[in-house]
Amino acid sequence: IISFSNANRGYDIGAFSSYPRENIKKFIPAGKKSSFVIAAKGGGKLNGNMPEFAAYSLGGPYSVRGFNISEVGTGDGFMMGSAEFRTPIPFIDRITTNTFFNNVRLAAFVDAGKVFSPTITDTLYDRPGYAISAGVGLRLFIPGLGPISFDYGIPLTDTKGVNRTGGFFTFGMGDMF
């Protein structure tokens, strides 16, 4: 399955937006219950000036995991990609008959992204503007609510102004892709 989606931001004039955003994702089955997900996102301003509060940002549970929200950077445009492998907890069906665990998946991921035309805030906080991270996580699907994700990502690139060693935990509701 390949799906495309468009999330317009900013001021809409009919079907036209000054700050478009596009997503593409592909789910590839891997065995009976596992899957591999490849996703790409991008966006940018088409015309005019973009106020800093409306700038695109990278970092956090819905973009480059392993970084806090906007910790990679903010700017007039961005591009990012993710690859994630999801699988049930191995041998859990042999340990328990509790059906709750049918909705739990382990995940391993790699994220990469870059911000274009960084804002003044990126300069002030010495944000890197690009990042690559890898990590692991849990996916819990709750019927009627949707997916919940718990991830631990480790930056693979220089974090510049961020004074931290190791990775970062993120929590998200809804699908990242």
C-alpha positions in Angstrom: 0.0 0.0 0.0 1.3 3.4 -0.9 -0.5 6.4 0.3 -0.1 10.1 -0.2 -1.5 12.9 2.0 -1.4 16.7 1.9 -1.6 18.8 5.1 -2.0 22.4 4.2 -0.7 25.0 6.7 -1.1 28.8 6.6 -3.5 30.8 4.6 -5.7 28.9 2.2 -7.1 30.5 -0.9 -9.4 27.8 -2.3 -7.2 24.7 -2.7 -4.0 26.7 -2.7 -1.8 27.1 0.4 1.2 29.3 0.9 2.8 26.6 3.1 2.1 23.1 1.7 3.2 19.8 3.3 3.3 16.4 1.5 3.6 12.9 3.0 4.2 9.6 1.2 4.4 6.2 2.9 4.6 2.6 2.0 3.8 -0.4 4.2 5.6 -3.6 3.2 4.5 -6.9 4.8 7.3 -8.9 6.3 6.1 -12.4 7.4 2.7 -13.1 8.9 2.5 -10.2 11.5 5.5 -7.9 10.9 5.8 -4.9 8.6 8.4 -2.5 7.2 7.3 1.1 6.8 9.1 3.6 4.6 7.9 7.3 4.8 9.0 10.6 3.5 7.7 14.1 4.3 8.5 17.5 2.9 7.2 21.0 2.9 8.1 24.6 2.3 6.8 28.1 1.7 5.7 28.9 -1.8 5.7 32.7 -1.6 5.8 35.6 0.8 7.3 35.7 4.3 6.8 32.9 6.7 6.4 34.1 10.4 8.7 32.2 12.8 5.7 30.8 14.7 4.5 29.1 11.6 7.9 27.7 10.6 8.3 24.0 9.9 10.2 22.2 12.7 12.1 18.9 13.0 12.6 16.9 16.2 10.1 15.1 18.5 7.8 12.1 18.3 6.4 12.9 14.8 9.6 13.7 12.9 13.2 13.0 13.9 12.9 10.9 17.1 15.9 11.1 19.5 15.5 14.8 19.6 13.1 17.1 21.6 10.4 19.0 19.7 12.1 21.6 17.3 15.6 20.6 18.6 16.8 19.8 15.1 15.7 23.2 13.8 12.9 25.3 12.4 12.8 26.9 9.0 10.9 27.8 5.8 11.1 24.3 4.5 12.0 20.8 5.5 12.6 17.3 4.1 12.7 14.0 6.1 12.5 10.3 5.8 11.9 7.4 8.1 12.3 3.6 7.9 10.7 1.5 10.6 10.4 -2.3 11.2 7.4 -3.4 13.4 7.0 -6.9 14.8 5.0 -8.6 17.6 6.9 -9.4 20.8 8.7 -12.7 20.0 7.2 -15.8 21.7 4.6 -13.9 23.6 1.9 -16.2 22.4 3.8 -19.1 24.1 4.1 -17.2 27.4 0.5 -15.9 27.8 -2.9 -16.2 26.3 -3.8 -12.6 27.1 -5.1 -11.0 23.9 -3.9 -7.5 25.0 -0.4 -8.4 23.7 -1.9 -8.9 20.2 -2.0 -5.1 20.0 1.6 -4.5 21.0 4.5 -4.3 18.5 8.2 -3.7 18.9 9.8 -1.2 16.5 13.2 -0.4 15.3 13.7 2.8 13.3 16.0 5.2 11.5 15.0 8.9 10.9 16.8 11.6 9.0 15.8 15.2 8.2 17.0 18.6 7.2 15.5 22.1 7.7 16.0 24.7 4.9 16.3 28.5 5.4 16.7 28.3 9.2 15.1 30.8 11.5 16.9 33.2 13.8 16.0 30.9 16.8 18.2 28.2 15.2 21.2 30.5 15.3 20.5 31.6 18.8 20.2 28.1 20.2 22.9 26.6 17.9 20.5 24.0 16.4 22.1 21.6 13.9 19.5 22.1 11.1 19.9 18.4 10.0 19.9 15.1 11.9 20.0 11.4 11.7 18.8 9.2 14.6 18.1 5.5 15.2 16.3 3.8 18.0 13.7 1.3 19.3 10.2 1.6 20.6 6.8 0.1 21.5 3.6 0.5 19.5 0.4 -0.1 21.4 -2.9 0.0 19.4 -5.9 0.7 21.6 -9.3 0.1 19.8 -11.3 3.3 19.7 -8.3 5.5 20.5 -5.6 4.5 18.0 -1.9 3.9 18.2 0.3 5.1 21.1 4.1 5.1 20.6 7.0 5.0 23.2 10.4 5.5 21.5 14.0 5.9 22.5 16.1 7.4 19.8 19.8 8.1 19.7 21.2 11.0 17.6 23.8 9.7 15.1 24.8 13.2 14.0 26.3 16.2 15.9 23.7 17.8 18.2 25.6 21.1 18.4 24.0 23.3 21.0 22.2 20.5 22.8 24.2 19.6 25.9 23.2 16.0 26.3 24.7 12.6 26.0 22.8 9.5 25.0 19.3 9.5 23.5 15.9 10.9 24.1 12.5 9.3 25.0 9.5 10.4 23.0 5.8 9.7 23.5 3.3 10.1 20.7 -0.4 9.4 20.0 -1.6 8.7 16.6 0.5 7.4 13.7 3.7 9.2 13.0 3.3 8.5 9.3 
